[in-house]
Amino acid sequence: MFTDIICIIIAYLLGSISSAVILCKLFGYADPRTLGSGNAGTTNVLRVAGKKLAIMTLVFDVLKGFVAVMFARTLGLDNFVLGIVALAAFLGHLYPLFFKFKGGKGIATGLGVMLALSLSLGIAVIITWLLIAMFFRYSSLAALIAF
């Protein structure tokens, strides 16, 4: 039980690390929450800071969800607790403790969680997202359909 709670807390704290805000600050760009859509996520970082930082943001945000769930899985936690760990990482991204509870939409972190829980489902989501995004040219529409 203690291990379960610690993993849930760690997952939330890991999710609370806003790569969009941190990377923009490290590379001399404005806080993405103050420009563009006002969202601390990959798409807004693409608008505000370009492809390089957007890709870095995407990778880090996917890894947050993936690492949180895989860490709990390696400790042998049951599936119910893995689900709560996944939710904690996701909610940490949406409502980050370290960034005044103003985070991203959770698409990349949710993908990381999905890849850790079910690799085949995660890959299906990626393929669906790519096809919709290429056809319609709207990331948000692709995310709605893929997820």
Phi and psi in radians as a Rosetta constraint file:
Dihedral C 1 N 2 CA 2 C 2 CIRCULARHARMONIC -1.081 0.35
Dihedral N 2 CA 2 C 2 N 3 CIRCULARHARMONIC -0.753 0.35
Dihedral C 2 N 3 CA 3 C 3 CIRCULARHARMONIC -1.074 0.35
Dihedral N 3 CA 3 C 3 N 4 CIRCULARHARMONIC -0.699 0.35
Dihedral C 3 N 4 CA 4 C 4 CIRCULARHARMONIC -1.011 0.35
Dihedral N 4 CA 4 C 4 N 5 CIRCULARHARMONIC -0.864 0.35
Dihedral C 4 N 5 CA 5 C 5 CIRCULARHARMONIC -1.122 0.35
Dihedral N 5 CA 5 C 5 N 6 CIRCULARHARMONIC -0.756 0.35
Dihedral C 5 N 6 CA 6 C 6 CIRCULARHARMONIC -1.066 0.35
Dihedral N 6 CA 6 C 6 N 7 CIRCULARHARMONIC -0.757 0.35
Dihedral C 6 N 7 CA 7 C 7 CIRCULARHARMONIC -1.112 0.35
Dihedral N 7 CA 7 C 7 N 8 CIRCULARHARMONIC -0.686 0.35
Dihedral C 7 N 8 CA 8 C 8 CIRCULARHARMONIC -1.128 0.35
Dihedral N 8 CA 8 C 8 N 9 CIRCULARHARMONIC -0.765 0.35
Dihedral C 8 N 9 CA 9 C 9 CIRCULARHARMONIC -1.129 0.35
Dihedral N 9 CA 9 C 9 N 10 CIRCULARHARMONIC -0.790 0.35
Dihedral C 9 N 10 CA 10 C 10 CIRCULARHARMONIC -1.054 0.35
Dihedral N 10 CA 10 C 10 N 11 CIRCULARHARMONIC -0.732 0.35
Dihedral C 10 N 11 CA 11 C 11 CIRCULARHARMONIC -1.079 0.35
Dihedral N 11 CA 11 C 11 N 12 CIRCULARHARMONIC -0.760 0.35
Dihedral C 11 N 12 CA 12 C 12 CIRCULARHARMONIC -1.107 0.35
Dihedral N 12 CA 12 C 12 N 13 CIRCULARHARMONIC -0.787 0.35
Dihedral C 12 N 13 CA 13 C 13 CIRCULARHARMONIC -1.131 0.35
Dihedral N 13 CA 13 C 13 N 14 CIRCULARHARMONIC -0.683 0.35
Dihedral C 13 N 14 CA 14 C 14 CIRCULARHARMONIC -1.107 0.35
Dihedral N 14 CA 14 C 14 N 15 CIRCULARHARMONIC -0.770 0.35
Dihedral C 14 N 15 CA 15 C 15 CIRCULARHARMONIC -1.088 0.35
Dihedral N 15 CA 15 C 15 N 16 CIRCULARHARMONIC -0.489 0.35
Dihedral C 15 N 16 CA 16 C 16 CIRCULARHARMONIC -1.317 0.35
Dihedral N 16 CA 16 C 16 N 17 CIRCULARHARMONIC -0.153 0.35
Dihedral C 16 N 17 CA 17 C 17 CIRCULARHARMONIC -1.374 0.35
Dihedral N 17 CA 17 C 17 N 18 CIRCULARHARMONIC 1.918 0.35
Dihedral C 17 N 18 CA 18 C 18 CIRCULARHARMONIC -1.544 0.35
Dihedral N 18 CA 18 C 18 N 19 CIRCULARHARMONIC 1.707 0.35
Dihedral C 18 N 19 CA 19 C 19 CIRCULARHARMONIC -1.103 0.35
Dihedral N 19 CA 19 C 19 N 20 CIRCULARHARMONIC -0.573 0.35
Dihedral C 19 N 20 CA 20 C 20 CIRCULARHARMONIC -1.047 0.35
Dihedral N 20 CA 20 C 20 N 21 CIRCULARHARMONIC -0.844 0.35
Dihedral C 20 N 21 CA 21 C 21 CIRCULARHARMONIC -1.200 0.35
Dihedral N 21 CA 21 C 21 N 22 CIRCULARHARMONIC -0.807 0.35
Dihedral C 21 N 22 CA 22 C 22 CIRCULARHARMONIC -1.121 0.35
Dihedral N 22 CA 22 C 22 N 23 CIRCULARHARMONIC -0.840 0.35
Dihedral C 22 N 23 CA 23 C 23 CIRCULARHARMONIC -1.131 0.35
Dihedral N 23 CA 23 C 23 N 24 CIRCULARHARMONIC -0.733 0.35
Dihedral C 23 N 24 CA 24 C 24 CIRCULARHARMONIC -1.062 0.35
Dihedral N 24 CA 24 C 24 N 25 CIRCULARHARMONIC -0.724 0.35
Dihedral C 24 N 25 CA 25 C 25 CIRCULARHARMONIC -1.163 0.35
Dihedral N 25 CA 25 C 25 N 26 CIRCULARHARMONIC -0.779 0.35
Dihedral C 25 N 26 CA 26 C 26 CIRCULARHARMONIC -1.065 0.35
Dihedral N 26 CA 26 C 26 N 27 CIRCULARHARMONIC -0.604 0.35
Dihedral C 26 N 27 CA 27 C 27 CIRCULARHARMONIC -1.723 0.35
Dihedral N 27 CA 27 C 27 N 28 CIRCULARHARMONIC 0.210 0.35
Dihedral C 27 N 28 CA 28 C 28 CIRCULARHARMONIC 1.443 0.35
Dihedral N 28 CA 28 C 28 N 29 CIRCULARHARMONIC 0.346 0.35
Dihedral C 28 N 29 CA 29 C 29 CIRCULARHARMONIC -1.776 0.35
Dihedral N 29 CA 29 C 29 N 30 CIRCULARHARMONIC 2.822 0.35
Dihedral C 29 N 30 CA 30 C 30 CIRCULARHARMONIC -1.223 0.35
Dihedral N 30 CA 30 C 30 N 31 CIRCULARHARMONIC 2.771 0.35
Dihedral C 30 N 31 CA 31 C 31 CIRCULARHARMONIC -1.006 0.35
Dihedral N 31 CA 31 C 31 N 32 CIRCULARHARMONIC 2.130 0.35
Dihedral C 31 N 32 CA 32 C 32 CIRCULARHARMONIC -1.106 0.35
Dihedral N 32 CA 32 C 32 N 33 CIRCULARHARMONIC -0.289 0.35
Dihedral C 32 N 33 CA 33 C 33 CIRCULARHARMONIC -1.298 0.35
Dihedral N 33 CA 33 C 33 N 34 CIRCULARHARMONIC -0.171 0.35
Dihedral C 33 N 34 CA 34 C 34 CIRCULARHARMONIC -1.849 0.35
Dihedral N 34 CA 34 C 34 N 35 CIRCULARHARMONIC -0.056 0.35
Dihedral C 34 N 35 CA 35 C 35 CIRCULARHARMONIC -2.298 0.35
Dihedral N 35 CA 35 C 35 N 36 CIRCULARHARMONIC 2.966 0.35
Dihedral C 35 N 36 CA 36 C 36 CIRCULARHARMONIC 0.991 0.35
Dihedral N 36 CA 36 C 36 N 37 CIRCULARHARMONIC -2.228 0.35
Dihedral C 36 N 37 CA 37 C 37 CIRCULARHARMONIC -1.373 0.35
Dihedral N 37 CA 37 C 37 N 38 CIRCULARHARMONIC -0.196 0.35
Dihedral C 37 N 38 CA 38 C 38 CIRCULARHARMONIC 1.431 0.35
Dihedral N 38 CA 38 C 38 N 39 CIRCULARHARMONIC 0.140 0.35
Dihedral C 38 N 39 CA 39 C 39 CIRCULARHARMONIC -1.702 0.35
Dihedral N 39 CA 39 C 39 N 40 CIRCULARHARMONIC 2.448 0.35
Dihedral C 39 N 40 CA 40 C 40 CIRCULARHARMONIC -1.605 0.35
Dihedral N 40 CA 40 C 40 N 41 CIRCULARHARMONIC 1.173 0.35
Dihedral C 40 N 41 CA 41 C 41 CIRCULARHARMONIC -2.472 0.35
Dihedral N 41 CA 41 C 41 N 42 CIRCULARHARMONIC 3.100 0.35
Dihedral C 41 N 42 CA 42 C 42 CIRCULARHARMONIC -1.013 0.35
Dihedral N 42 CA 42 C 42 N 43 CIRCULARHARMONIC -0.819 0.35
Dihedral C 42 N 43 CA 43 C 43 CIRCULARHARMONIC -1.094 0.35
Dihedral N 43 CA 43 C 43 N 44 CIRCULARHARMONIC -0.720 0.35
Dihedral C 43 N 44 CA 44 C 44 CIRCULARHARMONIC -1.252 0.35
Dihedral N 44 CA 44 C 44 N 45 CIRCULARHARMONIC -0.608 0.35
Dihedral C 44 N 45 CA 45 C 45 CIRCULARHARMONIC -1.107 0.35
Dihedral N 45 CA 45 C 45 N 46 CIRCULARHARMONIC -0.645 0.35
Dihedral C 45 N 46 CA 46 C 46 CIRCULARHARMONIC -1.027 0.35
Dihedral N 46 CA 46 C 46 N 47 CIRCULARHARMONIC -0.770 0.35
Dihedral C 46 N 47 CA 47 C 47 CIRCULARHARMONIC -1.140 0.35
Dihedral N 47 CA 47 C 47 N 48 CIRCULARHARMONIC -0.771 0.35
Dihedral C 47 N 48 CA 48 C 48 CIRCULARHARMONIC -1.441 0.35
Dihedral N 48 CA 48 C 48 N 49 CIRCULARHARMONIC -0.673 0.35
Dihedral C 48 N 49 CA 49 C 49 CIRCULARHARMONIC -2.236 0.35
Dihedral N 49 CA 49 C 49 N 50 CIRCULARHARMONIC -0.121 0.35
Dihedral C 49 N 50 CA 50 C 50 CIRCULARHARMONIC 1.740 0.35
Dihedral N 50 CA 50 C 50 N 51 CIRCULARHARMONIC 3.120 0.35
Dihedral C 50 N 51 CA 51 C 51 CIRCULARHARMONIC -1.119 0.35
Dihedral N 51 CA 51 C 51 N 52 CIRCULARHARMONIC -0.752 0.35
Dihedral C 51 N 52 CA 52 C 52 CIRCULARHARMONIC -1.012 0.35
Dihedral N 52 CA 52 C 52 N 53 CIRCULARHARMONIC -0.893 0.35
Dihedral C 52 N 53 CA 53 C 53 CIRCULARHARMONIC -1.212 0.35
Dihedral N 53 CA 53 C 53 N 54 CIRCULARHARMONIC -0.570 0.35
Dihedral C 53 N 54 CA 54 C 54 CIRCULARHARMONIC -1.121 0.35
Dihedral N 54 CA 54 C 54 N 55 CIRCULARHARMONIC -0.747 0.35
Dihedral C 54 N 55 CA 55 C 55 CIRCULARHARMONIC -1.133 0.35
Dihedral N 55 CA 55 C 55 N 56 CIRCULARHARMONIC -0.745 0.35
Dihedral C 55 N 56 CA 56 C 56 CIRCULARHARMONIC -1.077 0.35
Dihedral N 56 CA 56 C 56 N 57 CIRCULARHARMONIC -0.726 0.35
Dihedral C 56 N 57 CA 57 C 57 CIRCULARHARMONIC -1.097 0.35
Dihedral N 57 CA 57 C 57 N 58 CIRCULARHARMONIC -0.808 0.35
Dihedral C 57 N 58 CA 58 C 58 CIRCULARHARMONIC -1.011 0.35
Dihedral N 58 CA 58 C 58 N 59 CIRCULARHARMONIC -0.873 0.35
Dihedral C 58 N 59 CA 59 C 59 CIRCULARHARMONIC -1.065 0.35
Dihedral N 59 CA 59 C 59 N 60 CIRCULARHARMONIC -0.834 0.35
Dihedral C 59 N 60 CA 60 C 60 CIRCULARHARMONIC -1.088 0.35
Dihedral N 60 CA 60 C 60 N 61 CIRCULARHARMONIC -0.755 0.35
Dihedral C 60 N 61 CA 61 C 61 CIRCULARHARMONIC -1.178 0.35
Dihedral N 61 CA 61 C 61 N 62 CIRCULARHARMONIC -0.655 0.35
Dihedral C 61 N 62 CA 62 C 62 CIRCULARHARMONIC -1.110 0.35
Dihedral N 62 CA 62 C 62 N 63 CIRCULARHARMONIC -0.778 0.35
Dihedral C 62 N 63 CA 63 C 63 CIRCULARHARMONIC -1.083 0.35
Dihedral N 63 CA 63 C 63 N 64 CIRCULARHARMONIC -0.597 0.35
Dihedral C 63 N 64 CA 64 C 64 CIRCULARHARMONIC -0.978 0.35
Dihedral N 64 CA 64 C 64 N 65 CIRCULARHARMONIC -0.885 0.35
Dihedral C 64 N 65 CA 65 C 65 CIRCULARHARMONIC -1.188 0.35
Dihedral N 65 CA 65 C 65 N 66 CIRCULARHARMONIC -0.743 0.35
Dihedral C 65 N 66 CA 66 C 66 CIRCULARHARMONIC -1.110 0.35
Dihedral N 66 CA 66 C 66 N 67 CIRCULARHARMONIC -0.877 0.35
Dihedral C 66 N 67 CA 67 C 67 CIRCULARHARMONIC -1.113 0.35
Dihedral N 67 CA 67 C 67 N 68 CIRCULARHARMONIC -0.728 0.35
Dihedral C 67 N 68 CA 68 C 68 CIRCULARHARMONIC -1.019 0.35
Dihedral N 68 CA 68 C 68 N 69 CIRCULARHARMONIC -0.837 0.35
Dihedral C 68 N 69 CA 69 C 69 CIRCULARHARMONIC -1.232 0.35
Dihedral N 69 CA 69 C 69 N 70 CIRCULARHARMONIC -0.746 0.35
Dihedral C 69 N 70 CA 70 C 70 CIRCULARHARMONIC -1.155 0.35
Dihedral N 70 CA 70 C 70 N 71 CIRCULARHARMONIC -0.617 0.35
Dihedral C 70 N 71 CA 71 C 71 CIRCULARHARMONIC -1.073 0.35
Dihedral N 71 CA 71 C 71 N 72 CIRCULARHARMONIC -0.836 0.35
Dihedral C 71 N 72 CA 72 C 72 CIRCULARHARMONIC -1.114 0.35
Dihedral N 72 CA 72 C 72 N 73 CIRCULARHARMONIC -0.677 0.35
Dihedral C 72 N 73 CA 73 C 73 CIRCULARHARMONIC -1.116 0.35
Dihedral N 73 CA 73 C 73 N 74 CIRCULARHARMONIC -0.725 0.35
Dihedral C 73 N 74 CA 74 C 74 CIRCULARHARMONIC -1.158 0.35
Dihedral N 74 CA 74 C 74 N 75 CIRCULARHARMONIC -0.399 0.35
Dihedral C 74 N 75 CA 75 C 75 CIRCULARHARMONIC -1.450 0.35
Dihedral N 75 CA 75 C 75 N 76 CIRCULARHARMONIC -0.052 0.35
Dihedral C 75 N 76 CA 76 C 76 CIRCULARHARMONIC 1.404 0.35
Dihedral N 76 CA 76 C 76 N 77 CIRCULARHARMONIC 0.385 0.35
Dihedral C 76 N 77 CA 77 C 77 CIRCULARHARMONIC -1.224 0.35
Dihedral N 77 CA 77 C 77 N 78 CIRCULARHARMONIC 2.576 0.35
Dihedral C 77 N 78 CA 78 C 78 CIRCULARHARMONIC -1.266 0.35
Dihedral N 78 CA 78 C 78 N 79 CIRCULARHARMONIC 2.934 0.35
Dihedral C 78 N 79 CA 79 C 79 CIRCULARHARMONIC -1.064 0.35
Dihedral N 79 CA 79 C 79 N 80 CIRCULARHARMONIC -0.620 0.35
Dihedral C 79 N 80 CA 80 C 80 CIRCULARHARMONIC -1.078 0.35
Dihedral N 80 CA 80 C 80 N 81 CIRCULARHARMONIC -0.803 0.35
Dihedral C 80 N 81 CA 81 C 81 CIRCULARHARMONIC -1.178 0.35
Dihedral N 81 CA 81 C 81 N 82 CIRCULARHARMONIC -0.651 0.35
Dihedral C 81 N 82 CA 82 C 82 CIRCULARHARMONIC -1.018 0.35
Dihedral N 82 CA 82 C 82 N 83 CIRCULARHARMONIC -0.694 0.35
Dihedral C 82 N 83 CA 83 C 83 CIRCULARHARMONIC -1.100 0.35
Dihedral N 83 CA 83 C 83 N 84 CIRCULARHARMONIC -0.712 0.35
Dihedral C 83 N 84 CA 84 C 84 CIRCULARHARMONIC -1.203 0.35
Dihedral N 84 CA 84 C 84 N 85 CIRCULARHARMONIC -0.694 0.35
Dihedral C 84 N 85 CA 85 C 85 CIRCULARHARMONIC -1.045 0.35
Dihedral N 85 CA 85 C 85 N 86 CIRCULARHARMONIC -0.790 0.35
Dihedral C 85 N 86 CA 86 C 86 CIRCULARHARMONIC -1.042 0.35
Dihedral N 86 CA 86 C 86 N 87 CIRCULARHARMONIC -0.798 0.35
Dihedral C 86 N 87 CA 87 C 87 CIRCULARHARMONIC -1.102 0.35
Dihedral N 87 CA 87 C 87 N 88 CIRCULARHARMONIC -0.689 0.35
Dihedral C 87 N 88 CA 88 C 88 CIRCULARHARMONIC -1.105 0.35
Dihedral N 88 CA 88 C 88 N 89 CIRCULARHARMONIC -0.753 0.35
Dihedral C 88 N 89 CA 89 C 89 CIRCULARHARMONIC -1.107 0.35
Dihedral N 89 CA 89 C 89 N 90 CIRCULARHARMONIC -0.747 0.35
Dihedral C 89 N 90 CA 90 C 90 CIRCULARHARMONIC -1.094 0.35
Dihedral N 90 CA 90 C 90 N 91 CIRCULARHARMONIC -0.844 0.35
Dihedral C 90 N 91 CA 91 C 91 CIRCULARHARMONIC -1.152 0.35
Dihedral N 91 CA 91 C 91 N 92 CIRCULARHARMONIC -0.574 0.35
Dihedral C 91 N 92 CA 92 C 92 CIRCULARHARMONIC -1.064 0.35
Dihedral N 92 CA 92 C 92 N 93 CIRCULARHARMONIC -0.655 0.35
Dihedral C 92 N 93 CA 93 C 93 CIRCULARHARMONIC -1.216 0.35
Dihedral N 93 CA 93 C 93 N 94 CIRCULARHARMONIC -0.723 0.35
Dihedral C 93 N 94 CA 94 C 94 CIRCULARHARMONIC -1.212 0.35
Dihedral N 94 CA 94 C 94 N 95 CIRCULARHARMONIC -0.718 0.35
Dihedral C 94 N 95 CA 95 C 95 CIRCULARHARMONIC -2.243 0.35
Dihedral N 95 CA 95 C 95 N 96 CIRCULARHARMONIC 1.260 0.35
Dihedral C 95 N 96 CA 96 C 96 CIRCULARHARMONIC -1.260 0.35
Dihedral N 96 CA 96 C 96 N 97 CIRCULARHARMONIC 2.202 0.35
Dihedral C 96 N 97 CA 97 C 97 CIRCULARHARMONIC -0.984 0.35
Dihedral N 97 CA 97 C 97 N 98 CIRCULARHARMONIC -0.689 0.35
Dihedral C 97 N 98 CA 98 C 98 CIRCULARHARMONIC -1.404 0.35
Dihedral N 98 CA 98 C 98 N 99 CIRCULARHARMONIC -0.144 0.35
Dihedral C 98 N 99 CA 99 C 99 CIRCULARHARMONIC -2.297 0.35
Dihedral N 99 CA 99 C 99 N 100 CIRCULARHARMONIC 0.773 0.35
Dihedral C 99 N 100 CA 100 C 100 CIRCULARHARMONIC 0.980 0.35
Dihedral N 100 CA 100 C 100 N 101 CIRCULARHARMONIC 0.565 0.35
Dihedral C 100 N 101 CA 101 C 101 CIRCULARHARMONIC 1.050 0.35
Dihedral N 101 CA 101 C 101 N 102 CIRCULARHARMONIC 0.433 0.35
Dihedral C 101 N 102 CA 102 C 102 CIRCULARHARMONIC -2.058 0.35
Dihedral N 102 CA 102 C 102 N 103 CIRCULARHARMONIC 1.735 0.35
Dihedral C 102 N 103 CA 103 C 103 CIRCULARHARMONIC -2.063 0.35
Dihedral N 103 CA 103 C 103 N 104 CIRCULARHARMONIC -2.724 0.35
Dihedral C 103 N 104 CA 104 C 104 CIRCULARHARMONIC -1.578 0.35
Dihedral N 104 CA 104 C 104 N 105 CIRCULARHARMONIC -2.934 0.35
Dihedral C 104 N 105 CA 105 C 105 CIRCULARHARMONIC -1.546 0.35
Dihedral N 105 CA 105 C 105 N 106 CIRCULARHARMONIC -0.204 0.35
Dihedral C 105 N 106 CA 106 C 106 CIRCULARHARMONIC 1.517 0.35
Dihedral N 106 CA 106 C 106 N 107 CIRCULARHARMONIC 0.161 0.35
Dihedral C 106 N 107 CA 107 C 107 CIRCULARHARMONIC -1.110 0.35
Dihedral N 107 CA 107 C 107 N 108 CIRCULARHARMONIC -0.894 0.35
Dihedral C 107 N 108 CA 108 C 108 CIRCULARHARMONIC -1.179 0.35
Dihedral N 108 CA 108 C 108 N 109 CIRCULARHARMONIC -0.730 0.35
Dihedral C 108 N 109 CA 109 C 109 CIRCULARHARMONIC -1.137 0.35
Dihedral N 109 CA 109 C 109 N 110 CIRCULARHARMONIC -0.698 0.35
Dihedral C 109 N 110 CA 110 C 110 CIRCULARHARMONIC -1.078 0.35
Dihedral N 110 CA 110 C 110 N 111 CIRCULARHARMONIC -0.658 0.35
Dihedral C 110 N 111 CA 111 C 111 CIRCULARHARMONIC -1.122 0.35
Dihedral N 111 CA 111 C 111 N 112 CIRCULARHARMONIC -0.744 0.35
Dihedral C 111 N 112 CA 112 C 112 CIRCULARHARMONIC -1.060 0.35
Dihedral N 112 CA 112 C 112 N 113 CIRCULARHARMONIC -0.733 0.35
Dihedral C 112 N 113 CA 113 C 113 CIRCULARHARMONIC -1.058 0.35
Dihedral N 113 CA 113 C 113 N 114 CIRCULARHARMONIC -0.812 0.35
Dihedral C 113 N 114 CA 114 C 114 CIRCULARHARMONIC -1.080 0.35
Dihedral N 114 CA 114 C 114 N 115 CIRCULARHARMONIC -0.763 0.35
Dihedral C 114 N 115 CA 115 C 115 CIRCULARHARMONIC -1.067 0.35
Dihedral N 115 CA 115 C 115 N 116 CIRCULARHARMONIC -0.641 0.35
Dihedral C 115 N 116 CA 116 C 116 CIRCULARHARMONIC -1.291 0.35
Dihedral N 116 CA 116 C 116 N 117 CIRCULARHARMONIC -0.639 0.35
Dihedral C 116 N 117 CA 117 C 117 CIRCULARHARMONIC -1.366 0.35
Dihedral N 117 CA 117 C 117 N 118 CIRCULARHARMONIC -0.674 0.35
Dihedral C 117 N 118 CA 118 C 118 CIRCULARHARMONIC -2.684 0.35
Dihedral N 118 CA 118 C 118 N 119 CIRCULARHARMONIC 1.772 0.35
Dihedral C 118 N 119 CA 119 C 119 CIRCULARHARMONIC -1.008 0.35
Dihedral N 119 CA 119 C 119 N 120 CIRCULARHARMONIC -0.745 0.35
Dihedral C 119 N 120 CA 120 C 120 CIRCULARHARMONIC -1.142 0.35
Dihedral N 120 CA 120 C 120 N 121 CIRCULARHARMONIC -0.698 0.35
Dihedral C 120 N 121 CA 121 C 121 CIRCULARHARMONIC -1.132 0.35
Dihedral N 121 CA 121 C 121 N 122 CIRCULARHARMONIC -0.760 0.35
Dihedral C 121 N 122 CA 122 C 122 CIRCULARHARMONIC -1.042 0.35
Dihedral N 122 CA 122 C 122 N 123 CIRCULARHARMONIC -0.735 0.35
Dihedral C 122 N 123 CA 123 C 123 CIRCULARHARMONIC -1.161 0.35
Dihedral N 123 CA 123 C 123 N 124 CIRCULARHARMONIC -0.692 0.35
Dihedral C 123 N 124 CA 124 C 124 CIRCULARHARMONIC -1.078 0.35
Dihedral N 124 CA 124 C 124 N 125 CIRCULARHARMONIC -0.693 0.35
Dihedral C 124 N 125 CA 125 C 125 CIRCULARHARMONIC -1.126 0.35
Dihedral N 125 CA 125 C 125 N 126 CIRCULARHARMONIC -0.766 0.35
Dihedral C 125 N 126 CA 126 C 126 CIRCULARHARMONIC -1.050 0.35
Dihedral N 126 CA 126 C 126 N 127 CIRCULARHARMONIC -0.828 0.35
Dihedral C 126 N 127 CA 127 C 127 CIRCULARHARMONIC -1.086 0.35
Dihedral N 127 CA 127 C 127 N 128 CIRCULARHARMONIC -0.792 0.35
Dihedral C 127 N 128 CA 128 C 128 CIRCULARHARMONIC -1.067 0.35
Dihedral N 128 CA 128 C 128 N 129 CIRCULARHARMONIC -0.800 0.35
Dihedral C 128 N 129 CA 129 C 129 CIRCULARHARMONIC -1.046 0.35
Dihedral N 129 CA 129 C 129 N 130 CIRCULARHARMONIC -0.827 0.35
Dihedral C 129 N 130 CA 130 C 130 CIRCULARHARMONIC -1.046 0.35
Dihedral N 130 CA 130 C 130 N 131 CIRCULARHARMONIC -0.785 0.35
Dihedral C 130 N 131 CA 131 C 131 CIRCULARHARMONIC -1.098 0.35
Dihedral N 131 CA 131 C 131 N 132 CIRCULARHARMONIC -0.811 0.35
Dihedral C 131 N 132 CA 132 C 132 CIRCULARHARMONIC -1.172 0.35
Dihedral N 132 CA 132 C 132 N 133 CIRCULARHARMONIC -0.751 0.35
Dihedral C 132 N 133 CA 133 C 133 CIRCULARHARMONIC -1.115 0.35
Dihedral N 133 CA 133 C 133 N 134 CIRCULARHARMONIC -0.691 0.35
Dihedral C 133 N 134 CA 134 C 134 CIRCULARHARMONIC -1.209 0.35
Dihedral N 134 CA 134 C 134 N 135 CIRCULARHARMONIC -0.645 0.35
Dihedral C 134 N 135 CA 135 C 135 CIRCULARHARMONIC -1.340 0.35
Dihedral N 135 CA 135 C 135 N 136 CIRCULARHARMONIC -0.813 0.35
Dihedral C 135 N 136 CA 136 C 136 CIRCULARHARMONIC -1.716 0.35
Dihedral N 136 CA 136 C 136 N 137 CIRCULARHARMONIC -0.294 0.35
Dihedral C 136 N 137 CA 137 C 137 CIRCULARHARMONIC 1.130 0.35
Dihedral N 137 CA 137 C 137 N 138 CIRCULARHARMONIC 0.489 0.35
Dihedral C 137 N 138 CA 138 C 138 CIRCULARHARMONIC -2.236 0.35
Dihedral N 138 CA 138 C 138 N 139 CIRCULARHARMONIC 1.975 0.35
Dihedral C 138 N 139 CA 139 C 139 CIRCULARHARMONIC -1.086 0.35
Dihedral N 139 CA 139 C 139 N 140 CIRCULARHARMONIC -0.729 0.35
Dihedral C 139 N 140 CA 140 C 140 CIRCULARHARMONIC -1.150 0.35
Dihedral N 140 CA 140 C 140 N 141 CIRCULARHARMONIC -0.695 0.35
Dihedral C 140 N 141 CA 141 C 141 CIRCULARHARMONIC -1.133 0.35
Dihedral N 141 CA 141 C 141 N 142 CIRCULARHARMONIC -0.746 0.35
Dihedral C 141 N 142 CA 142 C 142 CIRCULARHARMONIC -1.065 0.35
Dihedral N 142 CA 142 C 142 N 143 CIRCULARHARMONIC -0.718 0.35
Dihedral C 142 N 143 CA 143 C 143 CIRCULARHARMONIC -1.143 0.35
Dihedral N 143 CA 143 C 143 N 144 CIRCULARHARMONIC -0.751 0.35
Dihedral C 143 N 144 CA 144 C 144 CIRCULARHARMONIC -1.056 0.35
Dihedral N 144 CA 144 C 144 N 145 CIRCULARHARMONIC -0.748 0.35
Dihedral C 144 N 145 CA 145 C 145 CIRCULARHARMONIC -1.297 0.35
Dihedral N 145 CA 145 C 145 N 146 CIRCULARHARMONIC -0.758 0.35
Dihedral C 145 N 146 CA 146 C 146 CIRCULARHARMONIC -1.185 0.35
Dihedral N 146 CA 146 C 146 N 147 CIRCULARHARMONIC -0.666 0.35
